[in-house]
């Protein structure tokens, strides 16, 4: 009789009912529940595959007995398993990781087994088509995200935070507002960041409980991240009336949706944390809408963006590794693994702020001659006549006002009544970032970013909708 293959939670529940597995699982869970779940699922999957090869059910306990009493049989099963996985297109690195769970299970039971097949794993072989996005490409990802998603993306891409810092495996923990010492939750204009004169970045204290290295560390966020965070917090206060979000130091930075909050709300006015799976899913969904053809991006590529831009700005190596939450070398342990004093934090902030122009997805407007020249060029590119531009106070116009003028010509609605040739074909549209998501949802694709502050997108319509 054919056996039903179990997946996901069902597979985990089933394997934990096997004799002895619960103790091994609990030992792994002491350090990381997520890692324990993953190892248990891998053990279950390999045992199931061994059963397919043998033609009868193979339990984790049977694997232990084979390793102890019939090692040649387990060796042959492992070789056949690896061959079948390779035939199914699995990489050697994937096969090795699944067999490592079996090795850990055997070691827990006091059995040494060294006859697993030798594989030629190549580091990063599944990432050949992945590259770090450019600032313009990051901007298009942000445009495809709702307000909460933009905070998540910028926390990863500008502050280098891991998804697990923003939301725990089961939503039991995550970064809270008291991790931002400069964030004011009361008083005029709250919520707001209160920075000292000359500071352009916000401090983020990551507690040891959320750090992968189990050491607390300090990182920073850009003005773009700070603006997105304040907008998100104000949105939570303004829009979610059924579960009022009374912002408090213990409130999560990334909160559950109002619907989810109603299911777990404890009456204290503090929402529950979201899960790391939700954090990753939100980014992955946006990436799928705007990813260039032939390029592979995982959500984790946003952390790579942060590290790359810090390196490009020539941020000190030890400071860069510390801000990314990485394990530090000997000198780093002496210098940056202890509680940091104000002077050292200020030095790290100065290093980080060298990278702000590299991290942010648009240039900050300086209202100087170069900005005015760029604005005039922007209008000319989109077909606004020179005499019309000369009548406008371009130097004092906001990006939104410049956009209104440009759109009249791009959409063949000139100020004077005669339509000049459009700068873009009819199947393209220029839209502000906050209006792009609706078109992306129905299949439009991002071609490029434009505008003095790179705050508009040129979108192409789906091929089937073109005339």
C-alpha positions as CSV (number, residue, x, y, z in Angstrom):
1,X,0.0,0.0,0.0
2,X,1.4,3.4,-0.9
3,X,2.5,5.5,2.0
4,X,1.3,9.1,2.3
5,X,4.1,11.6,2.3
6,X,4.0,14.1,5.1
7,X,5.2,17.7,4.8
8,X,5.5,20.8,7.0
9,X,3.9,20.7,10.4
10,X,2.5,17.2,9.8
11,X,6.0,15.8,9.1
12,X,7.4,17.4,12.3
13,X,4.6,16.1,14.5
14,X,5.0,12.6,13.1
15,X,8.7,12.3,13.6
16,X,8.6,13.7,17.1
17,X,6.3,10.7,18.0
18,X,9.1,8.3,17.1
19,X,10.9,6.8,20.2
20,X,13.9,8.8,21.3
21,X,13.5,11.7,18.7
22,X,11.8,14.0,21.2
23,X,14.9,14.0,23.5
24,X,17.2,14.8,20.5
25,X,14.9,17.5,19.4
26,X,14.6,19.1,22.8
27,X,18.4,19.2,23.1
28,X,18.6,21.1,19.9
29,X,15.7,23.3,20.8
30,X,17.6,24.6,23.9
31,X,19.7,26.7,21.5
32,X,17.2,27.3,18.6
33,X,13.7,26.1,18.1
34,X,13.9,27.0,14.4
35,X,17.0,24.9,13.9
36,X,15.5,22.0,15.9
37,X,12.4,22.0,13.7
38,X,14.5,22.1,10.5
39,X,16.8,19.2,11.7
40,X,13.8,17.1,12.7
41,X,12.1,17.6,9.3
42,X,15.4,16.7,7.5
43,X,15.7,13.5,9.5
44,X,12.1,12.6,8.7
45,X,12.6,13.3,5.0
46,X,15.7,11.1,4.8
47,X,14.1,8.3,6.7
48,X,11.1,8.5,4.3
49,X,13.4,8.4,1.3
50,X,15.3,5.4,2.7
51,X,11.9,3.7,3.0
52,X,11.2,4.4,-0.6
53,X,14.5,2.7,-1.6
54,X,13.9,-0.3,0.7
55,X,10.3,-0.7,-0.1
56,X,9.3,-0.7,3.5
57,X,9.1,1.9,6.3
58,X,12.4,3.0,7.8
59,X,12.2,4.8,11.2
60,X,14.8,7.0,12.8
61,X,15.4,4.1,15.3
62,X,16.0,1.7,12.5
63,X,18.7,4.1,11.1
64,X,20.5,3.9,14.5
65,X,20.3,0.1,14.5
66,X,21.7,0.0,10.9
67,X,24.6,2.3,11.7
68,X,25.5,0.1,14.8
69,X,24.9,-3.4,13.4
70,X,24.9,-3.1,9.6
71,X,26.9,-0.1,8.6
72,X,27.4,-1.3,5.0
73,X,23.6,-1.3,4.6
74,X,23.3,2.2,5.8
75,X,26.2,3.2,3.6
76,X,24.6,1.8,0.5
77,X,21.2,3.4,1.4
78,X,23.0,6.8,1.7
79,X,24.7,6.4,-1.6
80,X,21.5,5.4,-3.4
81,X,19.7,8.4,-1.7
82,X,22.3,10.8,-2.9
83,X,22.2,9.4,-6.4
84,X,18.4,9.8,-6.5
85,X,18.6,13.3,-5.2
86,X,21.2,14.3,-7.8
87,X,19.0,12.7,-10.5
88,X,16.1,14.9,-9.3
89,X,18.3,18.0,-9.7
90,X,19.3,18.6,-6.1
91,X,22.6,20.3,-5.5
92,X,25.3,18.4,-3.5
93,X,25.1,21.1,-0.8
94,X,21.4,20.3,-0.3
95,X,22.1,16.6,-0.1
96,X,24.9,17.1,2.4
97,X,22.8,19.2,4.6
98,X,20.0,16.6,4.8
99,X,22.5,13.8,5.6
100,X,24.0,16.1,8.3
101,X,20.7,15.8,10.2
102,X,21.1,12.0,10.2
103,X,24.7,12.3,11.4
104,X,23.6,14.5,14.3
105,X,20.8,12.0,15.2
106,X,23.4,9.2,15.2
107,X,25.8,11.2,17.3
108,X,23.1,11.9,19.8
109,X,22.6,8.2,20.2
110,X,26.3,7.5,20.7
111,X,26.9,6.0,17.3
112,X,29.9,7.2,15.1
113,X,29.3,6.6,11.4
114,X,31.7,7.9,8.8
115,X,30.5,6.2,5.6
116,X,28.2,8.8,4.2
117,X,28.9,9.5,0.5
118,X,31.6,12.0,-0.4
119,X,30.0,15.0,-2.2
120,X,31.4,17.9,-4.1
121,X,29.6,20.7,-2.5
122,X,30.4,24.1,-4.0
123,X,29.8,27.1,-1.7
124,X,27.1,29.4,-3.1
125,X,26.4,27.2,-6.2
126,X,22.6,28.0,-6.0
127,X,23.3,31.8,-6.0
128,X,25.1,32.1,-9.4
129,X,22.4,34.4,-10.7
130,X,22.1,36.5,-7.6
131,X,23.7,39.9,-7.4
132,X,23.3,42.9,-5.0
133,X,20.7,45.4,-6.2
134,X,21.6,48.9,-7.0
135,X,20.1,51.9,-5.1
136,X,17.7,52.4,-8.0
137,X,16.6,48.8,-7.9
138,X,16.2,48.9,-4.1
139,X,14.0,52.0,-4.7
140,X,11.7,49.9,-7.0
141,X,11.5,47.2,-4.4
142,X,10.4,49.8,-1.8
143,X,7.8,51.1,-4.3
144,X,6.2,47.6,-4.4
145,X,5.8,47.5,-0.6
146,X,3.2,48.8,1.8
147,X,4.2,51.1,4.6
148,X,5.1,48.3,7.0
149,X,7.1,46.4,4.3
150,X,9.2,49.5,3.5
151,X,10.3,49.7,7.2
152,X,11.2,46.0,7.0
153,X,13.2,46.4,3.8
154,X,15.0,49.5,5.0
155,X,15.8,47.9,8.3
156,X,17.6,45.1,6.4
157,X,19.1,47.1,3.6
158,X,20.2,50.2,5.6
159,X,20.7,48.9,9.1
160,X,21.7,45.3,8.2
161,X,19.2,43.7,10.5
162,X,18.4,40.0,10.0
163,X,14.7,39.0,9.6
164,X,14.9,37.2,13.0
165,X,15.8,40.5,14.7
166,X,12.5,42.0,13.4
167,X,10.3,39.1,14.2
168,X,10.9,35.8,16.1
169,X,10.4,32.3,14.6
170,X,7.0,32.0,16.2
171,X,6.4,35.7,16.7
172,X,7.4,35.5,20.4
173,X,10.0,38.2,20.2
174,X,11.4,41.0,18.0
175,X,12.9,44.4,18.0
176,X,11.0,46.9,20.2
177,X,10.8,50.6,20.3
178,X,13.0,50.9,23.3
179,X,15.8,49.7,21.0
180,X,15.8,53.3,19.5
181,X,17.2,55.6,22.3
182,X,16.5,58.7,20.2
183,X,12.8,57.9,19.5
184,X,10.4,60.0,21.4
185,X,6.9,58.6,22.0
186,X,5.4,61.5,23.8
187,X,5.5,65.3,23.6
188,X,5.1,67.6,20.6
189,X,5.3,65.9,17.2
190,X,5.6,62.4,18.7
191,X,6.5,59.9,17.5
192,X,9.7,61.5,16.3
193,X,13.5,61.0,16.4
194,X,15.3,63.6,18.5
195,X,18.9,63.8,17.1
196,X,21.7,66.1,18.2
197,X,22.8,68.8,15.8
198,X,24.9,67.4,13.0
199,X,23.6,63.8,13.4
200,X,22.1,62.2,10.4
201,X,21.5,58.6,11.5
202,X,19.4,56.9,14.2
203,X,20.9,54.5,16.7
204,X,19.6,51.0,17.0
205,X,20.5,48.8,20.1
206,X,20.0,45.1,19.2
207,X,19.7,43.0,22.4
208,X,21.7,39.8,22.9
209,X,18.5,37.8,22.8
210,X,17.9,38.8,19.2
211,X,21.5,38.6,18.0
212,X,22.7,35.5,16.2
213,X,26.0,35.6,18.0
214,X,24.1,36.1,21.3
215,X,26.0,39.4,21.9
216,X,24.2,42.7,22.0
217,X,25.4,45.1,19.3
218,X,24.8,48.6,18.0
219,X,23.9,49.6,14.4
220,X,22.3,52.6,12.8
221,X,19.6,53.6,10.3
222,X,19.5,56.3,7.6
223,X,17.3,59.3,7.5
224,X,15.2,57.4,4.8
225,X,14.8,54.5,7.4
226,X,13.8,57.0,10.1
227,X,11.2,58.7,7.9
228,X,9.7,55.4,6.9
229,X,9.6,54.3,10.6
230,X,7.8,57.5,11.7
231,X,5.3,57.2,8.9
232,X,4.6,53.6,9.8
233,X,4.2,54.3,13.5
234,X,1.8,57.2,12.8
235,X,-0.1,55.0,10.4
236,X,-0.6,52.4,13.2
237,X,-1.9,55.1,15.5
238,X,-4.2,56.6,12.9
239,X,-5.7,53.7,11.1
240,X,-6.1,50.8,13.5
241,X,-9.1,51.8,15.6
242,X,-10.3,48.3,16.7
243,X,-7.0,47.6,18.5
244,X,-5.6,51.0,19.4
245,X,-1.8,50.9,19.3
246,X,-0.7,52.9,22.2
247,X,2.9,53.1,21.4
248,X,5.1,52.2,24.4
249,X,8.8,51.3,24.8
250,X,7.9,47.6,24.8
251,X,5.8,47.9,21.6
252,X,7.3,46.0,18.6
253,X,8.8,47.9,15.7
254,X,7.2,45.5,13.2
255,X,3.7,44.7,14.6
256,X,1.1,42.2,13.5
257,X,-1.7,43.4,11.3
258,X,-4.8,44.6,13.1
259,X,-6.6,41.3,12.3
260,X,-3.8,39.2,13.8
261,X,-3.5,41.6,16.7
262,X,-7.1,41.0,17.7
263,X,-6.4,37.3,18.0
264,X,-3.6,37.7,20.5
265,X,-4.1,41.1,22.0
266,X,-3.6,41.1,25.8
267,X,-5.4,44.3,26.6
268,X,-2.3,46.3,27.5
269,X,-2.3,48.3,24.3
270,X,0.8,46.6,22.9
271,X,0.5,44.6,19.7
272,X,2.1,41.2,19.2
273,X,5.3,40.7,17.2
274,X,5.1,39.3,13.7
275,X,7.0,36.2,12.7
276,X,10.3,36.0,10.8
277,X,8.4,34.0,8.1
278,X,6.0,36.9,7.6
279,X,8.9,39.4,7.4
280,X,10.6,37.3,4.7
281,X,7.3,36.7,2.8
282,X,6.5,40.4,2.6
283,X,9.9,41.1,1.0
284,X,9.8,38.1,-1.3
285,X,6.4,39.1,-2.7
286,X,7.7,42.6,-3.6
287,X,10.9,41.3,-5.1
288,X,8.9,39.0,-7.4
289,X,7.2,42.0,-8.9
290,X,10.2,44.0,-9.8
291,X,13.2,41.6,-10.2
292,X,15.0,42.1,-13.5
293,X,14.9,39.2,-16.0
294,X,17.6,36.6,-15.4
295,X,18.4,37.9,-11.9
296,X,17.8,36.0,-8.7
297,X,17.1,37.9,-5.4
298,X,16.3,36.3,-2.1
299,X,15.1,38.6,0.7
300,X,18.5,38.2,2.4
301,X,20.1,40.1,-0.6
302,X,19.0,43.3,1.2
303,X,21.5,42.6,4.0
304,X,24.1,42.0,1.3
305,X,23.2,45.4,-0.1
306,X,23.9,47.0,3.3
307,X,27.3,45.3,3.7
308,X,28.3,46.1,0.1
309,X,27.4,49.8,0.4
310,X,29.2,50.1,3.7
311,X,32.3,48.6,2.0
312,X,31.9,50.9,-1.0
313,X,31.9,53.9,1.4
314,X,35.1,52.5,3.0
315,X,33.6,52.1,6.4
316,X,36.2,50.6,8.8
317,X,36.1,46.8,8.6
318,X,35.6,46.1,12.3
319,X,32.9,48.8,12.6
320,X,31.2,47.3,9.5
321,X,31.2,43.8,10.9
322,X,30.0,45.0,14.3
323,X,27.1,46.9,12.8
324,X,26.1,43.9,10.7
325,X,26.0,41.8,13.9
326,X,28.7,39.4,12.7
327,X,31.1,37.5,14.9
328,X,34.2,39.6,15.5
329,X,37.9,38.7,15.5
330,X,40.3,38.9,18.4
331,X,40.7,42.7,18.2
332,X,37.0,43.1,17.6
333,X,36.2,41.2,20.8
334,X,38.4,43.5,22.8
335,X,37.2,46.7,21.2
336,X,33.6,46.2,20.1
337,X,32.1,43.3,22.0
338,X,31.9,45.0,25.3
339,X,29.3,47.6,26.3
340,X,30.1,50.6,24.2
341,X,30.8,54.0,25.6
342,X,29.3,57.2,24.1
343,X,32.7,58.1,22.5
344,X,33.0,54.8,20.7
345,X,29.3,54.9,19.6
346,X,29.9,58.4,18.2
347,X,32.9,57.1,16.2
348,X,30.9,54.2,14.9
349,X,28.1,56.6,13.9
350,X,30.6,58.8,12.1
351,X,31.8,55.8,10.1
352,X,28.2,54.8,9.3
353,X,27.3,58.3,8.2
354,X,30.0,58.2,5.5
355,X,27.9,55.5,3.9
356,X,24.5,57.2,4.1
357,X,24.7,58.7,0.6
358,X,25.6,55.2,-0.7
359,X,22.8,53.5,1.2
360,X,19.9,55.8,0.5
361,X,17.9,55.4,-2.7
362,X,17.7,59.0,-3.6
363,X,19.9,62.1,-3.3
364,X,19.0,64.6,-0.6
365,X,17.8,67.9,-2.1
366,X,20.3,70.7,-1.4
367,X,18.3,73.5,-3.2
368,X,21.5,74.8,-4.7
369,X,22.4,75.7,-8.3
370,X,23.0,72.0,-9.3
371,X,19.6,71.0,-8.0
372,X,17.9,73.7,-10.1
373,X,19.9,72.8,-13.1
374,X,18.9,69.1,-12.7
375,X,15.2,70.1,-12.3
376,X,15.4,72.1,-15.6
377,X,17.0,69.2,-17.4
378,X,14.3,66.9,-16.0
379,X,11.5,69.0,-17.4
380,X,13.3,69.4,-20.8
381,X,13.7,65.6,-21.0
382,X,9.9,65.1,-20.7
383,X,9.2,67.6,-23.5
384,X,8.4,70.8,-21.6
385,X,9.3,73.7,-23.9
386,X,12.3,75.9,-22.9
387,X,10.2,79.0,-22.8
388,X,7.7,77.3,-20.5
389,X,10.5,76.2,-18.2
390,X,11.9,79.8,-18.1
391,X,8.5,81.0,-16.7
392,X,8.6,78.5,-13.8
393,X,10.3,79.1,-10.3
394,X,12.1,75.8,-10.8
395,X,14.6,76.3,-8.0
396,X,11.9,76.5,-5.3
397,X,9.5,73.9,-6.7
398,X,9.0,70.6,-4.9
399,X,9.5,67.3,-6.7
400,X,5.7,66.8,-6.7
401,X,5.2,70.2,-8.4
402,X,7.8,69.3,-11.0
403,X,6.1,66.0,-11.6
404,X,2.7,67.7,-12.2
405,X,4.3,69.8,-15.0
406,X,6.1,66.9,-16.5
407,X,3.1,64.7,-16.5
408,X,1.1,67.2,-18.5
409,X,3.5,66.7,-21.4
410,X,4.1,63.0,-20.9
411,X,0.4,62.3,-20.9
412,X,-0.1,64.7,-23.9
413,X,-1.8,67.4,-21.8
414,X,0.4,70.4,-22.3
415,X,-0.1,73.7,-20.5
416,X,-0.6,75.6,-23.7
417,X,-2.7,73.2,-25.7
418,X,-0.3,71.8,-28.4
419,X,1.0,68.4,-27.6
420,X,4.7,67.9,-28.2
421,X,6.1,64.4,-28.9
422,X,6.0,62.3,-25.7
423,X,9.3,61.3,-24.2
424,X,8.0,57.8,-23.7
425,X,5.9,55.3,-25.7
426,X,2.2,55.0,-25.1
427,X,2.7,51.7,-23.2
428,X,4.8,53.4,-20.6
429,X,3.8,55.7,-17.7
430,X,5.6,57.8,-15.2
431,X,4.1,57.5,-11.7
432,X,5.2,58.6,-8.2
433,X,6.4,55.9,-5.9
434,X,3.4,55.9,-3.7
435,X,1.1,55.2,-6.7
436,X,3.2,52.5,-8.3
437,X,2.1,49.5,-6.3
438,X,-1.4,49.4,-7.8
439,X,0.0,49.1,-11.3
440,X,2.6,46.5,-10.2
441,X,-0.2,44.4,-8.8
442,X,-1.8,44.1,-12.2
443,X,1.4,43.2,-14.1
444,X,3.1,46.5,-15.0
445,X,6.9,46.3,-14.8
446,X,9.5,48.8,-13.6
447,X,11.8,50.1,-16.4
448,X,13.7,52.8,-14.6
449,X,13.6,55.5,-11.9
450,X,13.5,59.2,-12.8
451,X,13.1,62.6,-11.3
452,X,15.5,65.0,-9.4
453,X,15.2,62.8,-6.3
454,X,14.7,59.5,-8.1
455,X,11.2,59.4,-6.6
456,X,9.3,58.5,-9.8
457,X,9.1,55.3,-11.8
458,X,8.8,54.6,-15.5
459,X,6.5,51.6,-15.7
460,X,5.8,49.4,-18.8
461,X,2.4,47.9,-19.3
462,X,1.9,44.2,-19.7
463,X,2.6,43.0,-23.3
464,X,-1.0,41.9,-23.8
465,X,-2.3,45.3,-22.9
466,X,-0.3,47.2,-25.4
467,X,-1.9,48.5,-28.6
